[in-house]
């Protein structure tokens, strides 16, 4: 009751007329020049100081890259309540100093070019707008904690506005408790289709922009409802106090970004017409919704308060993102939306992508987390050799840790219990709501599964040791096949796949090297990224026939490659090698026993039917 009273009081304060001594901040958005991708912003608030500074964030929470949003700010003008023009001096790339000249309130007008359609940036066009608050709104340290009122003025053709903030009863007016909540609330306006649903007393909505007859919104909303139910059943607590929005931009883009009461995900118009593609989208939705707990409300201490000007370093993104990646497919399976075979294919793909990254032997999981600002979000041609995704390694650490906890505790505890205990202790209602300290996870693991398991996890985090995936699979009666295509070819007498340890660019019409895999024959021969392959042994090759040509060669065979490098022809001798596998396969052991089957059922959360000894 007290919380409800405070929220009502906050809304009533924010909806009152502006007065000189009233402490709230008002932002207005309008789209007069949307055809040229601009959003107009008007900011008003009371001032007391003779000099103030305004700033725009340099990055957005959840996406660890300095994006320099202020580069898109234009025509910034400041006026006092009296109408007097005030001088705004640019003092840093994202900061302006304003002399208030005795005025008791100021109004700042500017426009932002929004020309990058992604979950962590902003986009405006004639049909719709998707705005990420970090790149739109200005703030002042003295007003950051004040309530913020947002007024979205829609142009005539746009019928809908969506933002996960409480409305004030006025058309298009919303309130945020502070600037952080404003930034955390992406805005989608334009032509949309909404599919609301309720579950366990909470409201949700799937909001599609760009929907056509190719996309079945009713089915997608029904599937999301099952995901929500599965994730809530996992955490056994629901922190949502108002409607949660799944904003789906159907635009041939990919990605997702989590927020307290919403997520933005992107998809292809054709995604629902292919089962594999649709499963990937459902997995993305599960991942982002899992973040409602893990990341948004259960955070590393370093991320408990955002420093918008500069990088905020943490070594725990393997937990925040990696363990979320472990649970996205697992909880999707527990929701009943995946078959056992589909789940095993996804797990095998995760293992494949990890083991085929030489960078896993260069950077630890904690280092990958710390270096996210300069590595994961800034990939280059050598990233495959020098970095490992904390999403991917964290996911496999989660799988191995989950198995080790179950084994050491004789199935009494699992990683599920550790995650729920983390939330109980370090979530918003816990004894340490300012985030979990380093090693908090390992401490809880030691309490439930013993020192040896905790030390093994510590080793996986701080060294380049690989998780023992085979042993973990064996615990459930499963086997991993790492070269199924080669084995199939050998059994049938077919051609064994070969290559040169090169990754070809999918963005180029030419046969262009994107990456050279460390330890491969191409690296030994001195092939470099951006080399263009013209011929093998004097015979022309291209994107259309390269796969066929490699099937006609034998592992260990010498070949002369004609390449183009920086405009000059180059002839290099290279040996073929067994092709980098494009698939791993997880199978059930032929002699799986009853105990292994029971373990698998407890892990997956579902009774399985197959033959076992």
C-alpha positions in Angstrom: 0.0 0.0 0.0 2.8 2.4 0.8 4.5 1.7 -2.5 1.2 2.3 -4.4 0.7 5.6 -2.5 4.2 6.8 -3.4 3.7 6.0 -7.0 0.4 7.8 -7.1 2.0 10.8 -5.4 4.9 10.8 -7.9 2.5 10.8 -10.8 0.4 13.6 -9.4 3.5 15.7 -8.9 4.7 15.1 -12.4 1.4 15.9 -14.0 1.0 19.3 -12.4 1.8 22.6 -14.3 5.4 23.7 -14.3 6.3 26.2 -11.7 9.6 28.0 -11.1 10.4 26.1 -7.9 9.0 22.7 -8.9 11.5 19.9 -9.2 10.8 17.7 -12.1 12.2 17.6 -15.6 10.1 17.6 -18.8 11.1 16.2 -22.2 9.0 16.6 -25.3 9.5 14.6 -28.5 8.1 15.6 -31.9 8.7 14.4 -35.5 8.2 17.4 -37.8 11.2 16.4 -39.9 10.9 12.6 -39.7 11.3 12.2 -43.5 14.9 13.2 -43.0 15.3 11.0 -39.9 15.2 13.7 -37.2 13.5 13.8 -33.9 13.0 17.2 -32.2 13.6 17.4 -28.5 12.6 20.0 -26.0 13.9 19.8 -22.4 12.6 22.1 -19.6 13.6 22.2 -15.9 14.1 24.6 -13.0 17.6 25.9 -12.2 19.2 27.5 -9.2 22.8 27.6 -10.1 24.5 30.3 -12.1 26.2 27.7 -14.2 25.0 24.3 -15.1 26.2 21.5 -17.4 24.2 19.2 -19.6 25.4 15.9 -20.9 24.3 13.1 -23.1 25.3 9.5 -22.3 28.2 8.0 -24.3 26.8 4.4 -24.0 23.6 2.6 -23.3 23.2 0.1 -20.5 23.3 -3.5 -21.7 25.5 -2.7 -24.7 29.1 -2.2 -23.7 30.5 0.1 -26.3 31.2 3.9 -26.3 28.9 5.1 -29.0 29.3 8.8 -28.8 25.6 9.5 -29.2 26.2 13.3 -28.9 27.7 13.3 -32.4 24.1 13.3 -33.8 22.9 16.3 -31.8 22.3 19.4 -33.9 21.1 23.0 -33.5 21.1 23.1 -29.7 19.5 26.3 -28.3 18.8 27.4 -24.8 16.2 30.0 -23.5 15.3 31.2 -20.1 11.7 31.5 -18.8 11.7 35.1 -19.8 12.5 34.2 -23.4 16.1 35.4 -23.1 18.6 33.4 -25.3 21.3 31.8 -23.2 24.8 30.7 -24.3 25.6 27.0 -24.4 29.3 26.3 -24.7 30.4 22.9 -25.9 33.1 21.9 -23.3 33.4 18.1 -24.2 32.2 15.8 -26.8 29.0 15.2 -24.9 28.8 18.2 -22.6 27.5 21.8 -22.7 28.0 24.5 -20.2 25.2 27.0 -19.8 25.2 30.4 -17.9 21.7 30.8 -16.6 21.9 34.6 -16.2 19.5 34.7 -13.3 16.8 32.6 -14.9 14.9 30.3 -12.6 14.1 27.7 -15.4 15.5 27.0 -18.8 14.3 25.3 -22.0 16.7 23.5 -24.2 15.7 22.7 -27.8 17.8 20.5 -30.1 17.3 17.8 -32.8 18.9 14.4 -33.1 19.6 12.6 -36.3 18.4 9.0 -35.8 19.8 6.9 -38.7 20.9 3.6 -37.3 18.3 0.9 -36.9 19.5 -1.4 -34.1 18.4 -2.3 -30.6 21.0 0.0 -29.0 20.6 3.0 -31.2 17.8 5.2 -32.7 15.9 5.2 -36.0 13.4 7.6 -37.4 11.7 7.4 -40.8 8.4 8.4 -42.4 6.6 5.3 -41.1 7.9 4.8 -37.6 10.5 5.7 -35.0 12.4 3.5 -32.5 14.3 5.6 -29.9 16.9 4.5 -27.4 16.8 7.1 -24.6 20.6 7.2 -24.1 21.0 8.8 -27.5 18.1 11.1 -27.2 17.9 12.7 -23.8 20.2 15.2 -22.0 20.7 15.1 -18.3 22.2 17.2 -15.5 23.8 15.6 -12.4 21.6 17.7 -10.1 18.4 16.6 -11.9 19.3 13.0 -12.7 17.4 11.7 -9.7 14.3 13.9 -10.2 11.1 12.6 -11.8 11.1 13.0 -15.5 8.0 13.8 -17.6 7.9 12.6 -21.2 5.5 14.0 -23.8 5.5 12.2 -27.2 3.8 14.3 -29.8 2.7 12.1 -32.7 2.4 13.3 -36.3 -1.0 12.8 -37.9 -0.2 9.5 -39.8 1.2 7.7 -36.7 -1.6 6.1 -34.6 0.4 4.4 -31.8 3.0 5.2 -29.2 4.6 2.6 -26.9 6.9 3.1 -23.9 7.1 1.0 -20.7 6.4 4.0 -18.4 3.2 4.9 -16.5 0.9 7.2 -18.4 -0.4 10.3 -16.7 -3.9 10.2 -18.2 -3.0 12.9 -20.7 -2.6 11.8 -24.3 1.0 10.8 -24.9 2.4 11.9 -21.5 4.4 9.5 -19.3 6.5 9.7 -16.2 9.8 8.1 -15.2 11.0 8.1 -11.6 14.4 9.4 -12.6 16.7 9.8 -15.6 17.9 6.2 -15.4 14.4 4.9 -15.8 13.8 7.3 -18.7 16.9 6.0 -20.5 15.8 2.4 -19.7 12.5 2.8 -21.5 12.8 2.6 -25.3 10.1 4.3 -27.4 8.3 2.8 -30.4 5.9 5.0 -32.3 4.1 4.7 -35.6 2.1 1.9 -37.2 2.2 -1.2 -34.9 0.1 -4.2 -34.1 -0.4 -5.1 -30.4 -1.1 -8.6 -28.9 -1.8 -8.2 -25.2 -2.0 -11.1 -22.8 -2.1 -11.7 -19.0 -0.4 -14.3 -16.9 -0.3 -14.8 -13.1 -1.8 -11.3 -12.5 0.7 -9.4 -14.7 0.0 -7.8 -18.1 2.2 -8.3 -21.2 2.1 -7.3 -24.8 3.8 -8.3 -28.0 4.1 -5.2 -30.2 5.0 -5.8 -33.8 6.2 -3.2 -36.2 6.4 -4.2 -39.9 4.0 -7.2 -39.5 2.8 -8.7 -42.8 0.8 -11.9 -43.6 4.2 -13.7 -43.3 4.1 -13.2 -39.5 1.5 -14.9 -37.3 1.3 -12.4 -34.4 -1.3 -14.5 -32.4 0.9 -17.6 -32.5 4.0 -15.5 -31.5 2.2 -14.0 -28.6 0.9 -17.4 -27.4 4.5 -18.8 -27.6 5.8 -15.8 -25.7 3.2 -16.4 -23.0 4.6 -19.9 -22.5 8.1 -18.5 -22.3 7.0 -16.0 -19.7 5.4 -18.8 -17.7 8.5 -21.0 -17.9 10.9 -18.1 -16.8 8.7 -17.1 -13.9 8.4 -20.7 -12.8 12.2 -20.8 -12.7 12.7 -17.7 -10.6 9.6 -18.3 -8.4 9.1 -14.6 -7.9 7.6 -11.9 -10.1 9.1 -8.3 -9.7 6.9 -6.8 -12.5 4.5 -4.2 -11.2 3.1 -3.0 -14.5 2.8 -4.1 -18.1 5.9 -5.6 -19.8 6.4 -4.9 -23.5 8.0 -7.2 -26.1 8.8 -4.7 -28.9 9.5 -6.7 -32.1 10.9 -4.8 -35.0 10.3 -6.9 -38.2 13.0 -5.5 -40.4 15.6 -8.1 -41.5 17.8 -7.1 -38.6 18.8 -9.2 -35.6 19.5 -8.5 -31.9 17.9 -7.9 -28.6 18.4 -5.5 -25.7 16.9 -5.9 -22.2 15.1 -3.3 -20.0 13.3 -3.3 -16.7 9.8 -3.4 -18.2 10.4 -4.0 -21.9 12.8 -5.5 -24.5 13.5 -4.6 -28.1 14.1 -7.6 -30.3 14.5 -7.6 -34.1 13.5 -10.3 -36.6 13.1 -11.1 -40.3 9.7 -10.9 -42.0 10.3 -14.5 -43.1 11.4 -15.7 -39.6 8.2 -17.6 -38.8 8.3 -19.4 -42.1 11.3 -21.5 -41.1 11.3 -23.6 -38.0 15.0 -23.2 -37.3 14.9 -19.4 -37.7 11.8 -19.1 -35.6 13.4 -21.2 -32.8 16.3 -18.7 -32.8 13.9 -15.8 -32.3 12.1 -17.6 -29.5 15.5 -18.3 -27.9 16.3 -14.5 -28.2 13.0 -13.6 -26.6 13.7 -16.0 -23.7 17.2 -14.6 -23.2 15.9 -11.0 -23.0 13.0 -11.9 -20.6 15.4 -13.9 -18.4 17.3 -10.6 -18.0 14.3 -9.1 -16.1 15.9 -10.9 -13.2 19.5 -11.6 -14.2 21.0 -8.2 -15.2 18.2 -5.8 -14.7 17.6 -6.5 -11.0 20.5 -8.9 -10.2 23.6 -7.0 -11.3 27.4 -7.0 -10.6 28.3 -4.3 -8.1 30.1 -2.4 -10.8 26.9 -2.0 -12.8 24.7 -1.1 -9.8 25.0 2.6 -10.8 25.7 3.7 -14.3 28.5 6.1 -15.2 27.2 7.3 -18.6 30.4 9.3 -19.5 32.9 6.4 -19.6 33.3 2.6 -19.6 32.1 0.7 -16.6 34.3 -2.4 -16.2 33.2 -5.7 -14.7 34.5 -9.3 -14.8 31.1 -10.8 -14.3 29.5 -10.5 -17.7 30.0 -14.3 -18.1 27.4 -14.6 -15.3 25.1 -11.7 -16.4 25.1 -12.7 -20.1 26.7 -16.1 -20.3 24.4 -17.8 -17.8 21.4 -16.1 -19.4 22.6 -17.8 -22.6 22.7 -21.1 -20.9 19.2 -20.8 -19.6 17.6 -19.3 -22.8 17.4 -22.6 -24.7 17.0 -24.7 -21.5 13.9 -22.7 -20.4 12.6 -22.6 -23.9 12.7 -26.4 -23.8 11.0 -26.5 -20.4 8.3 -24.3 -21.8 7.4 -27.1 -24.3 8.3 -25.1 -27.4 11.3 -27.2 -28.3 11.7 -30.9 -29.0 14.6 -32.8 -27.3 16.3 -33.1 -30.7 16.0 -29.3 -31.3 17.5 -28.6 -27.9 20.4 -30.9 -28.5 21.1 -29.3 -31.8 21.2 -25.9 -30.2 23.6 -27.2 -27.4 25.8 -28.9 -30.0 26.0 -25.6 -32.0 27.0 -23.7 -28.9 29.8 -26.2 -28.2 30.9 -26.1 -31.9 31.1 -22.3 -32.0 33.1 -22.3 -28.8 35.6 -25.0 -29.7 36.3 -23.6 -33.2 37.4 -20.2 -31.7 41.2 -20.2 -31.2 40.7 -17.1 -29.1 39.4 -19.2 -26.2 43.1 -20.1 -25.6 44.0 -16.4 -25.4 41.4 -14.7 -23.2 39.8 -16.0 -20.1 36.0 -15.6 -19.4 36.7 -12.8 -16.9 39.1 -11.0 -19.3 36.6 -11.3 -22.1 34.0 -9.6 -19.8 36.4 -6.9 -18.8 37.5 -6.2 -22.4 33.9 -6.2 -23.8 34.4 -2.4 -24.5 37.3 -3.0 -26.9 36.8 -6.6 -28.1 33.3 -8.1 -28.3 31.6 -4.9 -29.5 34.5 -4.0 -31.8 35.2 -7.2 -33.7 37.9 -7.3 -36.4 39.4 -9.9 -38.7 41.5 -11.4 -35.9 38.8 -11.6 -33.3 38.3 -15.3 -33.9 42.0 -15.8 -32.8 42.2 -13.3 -30.0 38.9 -13.2 -28.2 36.2 -15.5 -26.9 32.6 -14.5 -26.3 31.6 -14.3 -22.7 28.1 -15.2 -23.8 29.3 -18.5 -25.3 31.9 -19.5 -22.8 29.7 -18.4 -19.9 26.9 -20.6 -21.3 29.1 -23.7 -21.4 30.5 -22.8 -17.9 26.9 -22.8 -16.9 26.2 -26.2 -18.3 29.3 -27.8 -16.8 28.7 -26.0 -13.4 25.1 -27.1 -13.4 26.2 -30.7 -13.9 28.9 -30.5 -11.3 26.6 -29.1 -8.7 24.0 -31.8 -9.4 26.7 -34.5 -9.2 28.4 -33.3 -6.1 25.1 -32.8 -4.2 23.6 -36.1 -5.5 20.9 -34.1 -7.3 19.9 -32.2 -4.2 21.0 -28.9 -5.7 21.5 -27.4 -9.2 22.5 -24.2 -10.8 18.8 -23.2 -10.6 19.1 -23.1 -6.8 22.3 -21.0 -7.0 20.7 -18.4 -9.3 17.6 -18.1 -7.1 19.8 -17.7 -4.0 21.8 -15.0 -5.8 18.6 -13.2 -6.6 17.4 -13.5 -3.0 20.6 -12.1 -1.6 21.5 -9.5 -4.2 18.2 -8.7 -5.9 16.2 -5.5 -5.2 14.7 -7.0 -2.0 17.8 -8.7 -0.8 20.2 -7.8 1.9 22.7 -6.4 -0.6 20.6 -4.8 -3.3 23.5 -2.8 -4.7 24.7 -5.8 -6.7 26.8 -8.9 -6.1 30.5 -8.6 -5.3 33.2 -10.6 -7.2 33.2 -14.3 -6.2 29.7 -14.2 -4.7 28.6 -16.9 -7.1 31.6 -19.2 -6.3 30.8 -18.7 -2.5 27.3 -20.0 -3.0 28.5 -22.9 -5.1 30.9 -23.9 -2.4 28.1 -23.9 0.2 25.9 -26.1 -1.9 28.4 -28.4 -3.8 31.7 -28.1 -2.0 35.0 -26.5 -2.3 36.2 -28.7 -5.2 33.3 -27.7 -7.5 33.8 -24.0 -6.6 37.6 -24.2 -7.4 36.9 -25.9 -10.7 34.5 -23.0 -11.7 37.1 -20.5 -10.5 39.6 -22.2 -12.8 37.3 -21.9 -15.8 36.8 -18.2 -15.1 40.4 -17.2 -14.5 42.3 -19.5 -16.9 41.9 -20.5 -20.5 41.0 -24.1 -19.5 38.2 -25.6 -21.5 35.0 -26.8 -19.7 34.9 -30.6 -19.6 31.9 -30.8 -21.8 32.2 -34.5 -22.6 32.2 -35.5 -18.9 29.1 -33.3 -18.4 27.3 -34.9 -21.3 28.3 -38.4 -20.1 26.6 -37.7 -16.7 23.3 -37.6 -18.6 24.0 -40.5 -20.9 24.9 -38.3 -23.9 27.8 -38.4 -26.4 29.2 -35.6 -28.6 30.3 -36.3 -32.1 32.7 -33.6 -33.4 33.1 -34.7 -37.0 29.8 -36.3 -38.1 30.2 -35.2 -41.8 33.7 -36.7 -42.0 32.6 -39.9 -40.4 29.6 -40.1 -42.8 31.8 -39.6 -45.8 34.4 -42.2 -44.6 31.6 -44.8 -44.0 30.0 -44.3 -47.4 33.2 -43.8 -49.3 32.3 -40.3 -50.2 34.5 -37.2 -50.5 35.9 -36.0 -47.2 35.4 -32.2 -46.8 38.6 -30.1 -46.9 39.5 -26.5 -46.6 42.4 -24.2 -45.9 41.4 -23.0 -42.4 39.8 -19.8 -43.8 36.5 -18.1 -43.2 35.0 -16.5 -46.3 33.2 -13.2 -46.1 29.4 -13.5 -46.6 29.1 -9.8 -47.4 31.3 -9.8 -50.5 30.3 -11.0 -54.0 34.0 -11.9 -54.4 35.7 -14.9 -52.8 37.2 -12.8 -50.0 38.9 -14.0 -46.9 37.2 -12.7 -43.7 39.3 -14.4 -41.1 42.3 -16.8 -41.0 42.0 -19.4 -38.3 45.1 -19.7 -36.1 46.7 -23.1 -36.5 45.2 -23.8 -39.9 47.1 -24.4 -43.2 46.0 -21.0 -44.5 47.7 -19.3 -41.6 50.8 -21.4 -42.1 51.0 -20.3 -45.7 50.7 -16.6 -44.9 47.2 -15.9 -46.2 45.7 -12.7 -44.7 42.2 -11.3 -44.1 40.9 -9.4 -47.2 42.9 -11.6 -49.6 40.8 -12.5 -52.6 41.0 -16.0 -54.0 41.0 -16.2 -57.8 42.2 -19.7 -58.6 43.4 -23.1 -57.2 46.1 -24.9 -59.2 45.5 -22.6 -62.2 41.7 -23.2 -62.2 39.3 -20.3 -61.6 37.2 -20.5 -58.5 34.4 -18.3 -57.1 31.8 -18.2 -54.3 29.5 -20.6 -56.2 31.9 -23.4 -56.8 34.5 -23.2 -54.0 32.7 -25.8 -51.8 32.5 -28.3 -54.7 36.2 -27.8 -55.5 37.3 -28.4 -52.0 35.3 -31.7 -51.9 37.4 -32.8 -54.9 40.7 -32.4 -53.0 42.3 -34.7 -50.4 43.5 -33.7 -46.9 47.3 -33.0 -47.0 47.3 -32.3 -50.7 49.4 -29.3 -51.9 47.7 -26.5 -53.9 48.8 -23.3 -55.5 46.5 -20.4 -54.7 46.3 -17.3 -56.9 45.3 -14.4 -54.7 44.8 -10.7 -55.0 46.2 -8.6 -52.1 45.9 -4.8 -52.2 45.6 -4.8 -55.9 48.6 -7.1 -56.7 48.6 -10.8 -57.7 50.1 -13.3 -55.3 50.9 -17.0 -55.6 51.0 -19.0 -52.4 51.5 -22.7 -51.8 49.2 -24.2 -49.2 48.2 -27.7 -48.0 44.6 -28.7 -47.7 43.3 -29.8 -44.3 40.3 -31.6 -43.0 37.5 -29.0 -43.2 36.5 -27.1 -40.1 33.3 -28.9 -39.0 30.1 -27.0 -39.6 28.1 -29.3 -37.3 28.5 -31.2 -34.1 26.0 -33.8 -33.0 24.8 -34.9 -29.6 23.4 -38.4 -29.4 22.1 -40.7 -26.6 24.6 -43.4 -25.6 23.6 -46.8 -26.9 24.0 -48.2 -23.4 22.3 -45.3 -21.4 21.2 -46.6 -18.1 18.2 -45.8 -15.9 20.1 -43.4 -13.6 21.5 -41.4 -16.5 18.0 -41.1 -17.9 16.7 -39.9 -14.6 19.5 -37.3 -14.4 18.6 -36.0 -17.9 15.0 -35.7 -17.0 15.8 -33.7 -13.8 18.1 -31.4 -15.8 15.6 -30.9 -18.7 12.6 -30.8 -16.4 10.6 -33.3 -18.6 9.9 -37.0 -18.6 11.6 -38.6 -21.6 10.6 -41.7 -23.5 13.3 -43.9 -25.2 14.9 -47.2 -24.7 17.6 -47.6 -22.0 19.3 -50.4 -20.2 
